[in-house]
Amino acid sequence: MALRVSSPHWKQGETIPKKHTADGADVSPPLVFDGVPAATKAFALICDDPDAPVGTWVHWVIYDIPGTAKGLPEGVSKDPALPDGSRQGRNSWKKTGYGGPSPPPGKPHRYFFRLYALREPLGAAPGLDAREAEAAARARSIEMAEFMGTYRRG
């Protein structure tokens, strides 16, 4: 079984509920990890919007999620270091934690949640940006899965 990441709040390619956007409560969505490779020691997750007018806009960077995790709960704290050992990096707003979709009015934007199953944790302090975290994750990756949702304003 291949690695998969999903959310119980929408299906692949569907609209992300307002609750998880800047127009709502702006809380991170619950995510479910399935088909995890046996050798997984940690996970890294990056969420971004490649349709942003200024280029890819990063919404969430979280890494060193324990390899035993079955997913992420709704409303993950924006703290840089979480009690389970997870670390959060900086999004494109230069803030820590999840920042929900907030596209300009017009066409829907796509939001990709990329999950990396890692053979070892990144071991980095909190605060990596997406480029740093993704490079480190790719170097340690066993497998990667992607889940996409869309969001549109007026």
C-alpha positions in Angstrom: 0.0 0.0 0.0 1.4 3.4 -1.0 1.7 6.3 1.5 -1.4 8.5 1.5 -2.4 11.8 3.2 -6.0 12.9 3.3 -8.5 14.9 5.4 -11.9 13.8 6.6 -13.1 17.4 5.8 -12.8 17.2 2.0 -11.9 14.8 -0.8 -9.0 15.1 -3.2 -9.5 18.1 -5.4 -12.5 19.4 -3.6 -13.0 22.8 -1.8 -11.3 23.3 1.5 -13.9 24.2 4.1 -14.0 27.9 5.1 -13.1 26.9 8.7 -9.6 26.1 7.5 -9.1 29.4 5.6 -8.4 33.0 6.5 -12.1 33.7 5.8 -13.0 31.3 8.7 -11.3 30.2 11.9 -8.0 29.7 10.1 -7.3 26.4 11.9 -5.3 23.7 10.4 -7.3 20.8 9.0 -7.2 17.3 10.4 -5.0 15.1 8.3 -4.8 11.3 8.1 -1.7 9.3 7.2 -2.2 5.8 5.7 0.0 3.3 4.0 3.0 4.4 6.1 6.2 2.5 5.2 7.5 0.3 8.1 10.9 2.1 8.3 9.3 5.5 8.9 10.9 7.3 11.8 9.4 10.8 11.2 7.3 12.8 8.8 7.6 16.2 7.3 4.6 18.1 5.8 4.6 21.2 3.6 1.4 22.9 2.3 1.7 25.5 -0.5 -0.3 27.3 -3.2 1.5 27.3 -6.6 -1.2 29.6 -8.0 -0.4 32.6 -5.9 0.2 35.8 -8.0 3.7 36.2 -6.5 4.8 32.6 -7.1 4.4 29.6 -4.8 3.0 30.7 -1.4 3.8 28.5 1.6 1.0 28.0 4.1 2.5 25.4 6.5 5.9 23.8 7.3 5.9 21.1 10.0 8.6 18.4 10.4 9.9 15.8 12.8 6.3 14.6 13.3 6.8 11.2 15.1 6.9 8.2 12.8 4.1 6.6 14.9 1.7 9.4 14.1 -1.5 8.4 12.3 -2.1 12.0 11.2 -2.4 15.5 12.6 -5.4 16.8 14.6 -7.4 19.8 13.6 -6.1 23.1 15.0 -2.5 22.3 15.5 -0.9 24.9 17.8 1.2 27.6 16.1 4.0 27.0 18.7 7.4 26.4 17.1 8.0 23.2 19.1 5.1 20.9 19.9 4.9 18.5 22.8 5.2 15.4 20.6 8.6 16.6 19.3 7.2 18.1 16.0 8.8 21.3 14.9 7.2 24.0 12.8 8.9 26.2 10.2 8.1 29.6 8.7 5.3 30.1 6.2 5.4 32.8 3.5 4.0 35.3 6.0 7.2 34.7 8.0 5.1 33.3 10.8 5.2 29.9 12.5 2.4 27.4 12.1 -0.5 27.0 9.7 -1.9 30.0 7.7 -5.0 29.1 5.8 -5.9 29.9 2.2 -6.5 33.6 1.5 -6.2 34.0 -2.3 -7.2 37.1 -4.1 -10.7 37.1 -5.6 -11.0 35.2 -8.9 -10.1 31.7 -10.0 -9.8 28.9 -7.4 -6.3 28.3 -6.1 -4.9 24.8 -5.5 -3.4 23.9 -2.1 -1.0 20.9 -2.0 -0.3 19.1 1.2 3.0 17.1 0.6 3.7 14.4 3.2 7.2 12.9 3.4 7.8 9.6 5.3 11.4 9.9 6.6 14.0 7.3 7.5 15.2 9.7 10.2 14.0 13.0 11.7 15.4 16.2 10.2 16.8 17.1 13.7 16.6 20.8 12.9 15.6 23.5 15.3 12.2 25.1 14.6 12.0 27.8 12.0 13.1 26.2 8.7 11.6 27.7 5.6 9.9 25.4 3.1 12.9 25.3 0.8 15.2 24.2 3.7 12.7 21.7 5.1 11.8 20.2 1.8 15.5 19.7 0.7 16.2 18.0 4.1 13.1 15.9 3.8 13.8 14.8 0.2 17.3 13.7 1.4 15.7 11.4 4.0 12.5 10.5 2.2 11.3 6.9 2.0 8.1 7.9 0.2 6.1 11.1 -0.5 2.3 11.5 -0.8 0.3 14.5 -2.0 -3.2 15.7 -1.2 -4.8 18.7 -2.8 -7.8 21.0 -2.0 -9.0 24.2 -3.7 -10.3 27.5 -2.4 -11.8 30.5 -4.2 -12.8 34.0 -3.1 -15.6 35.9 -4.9 
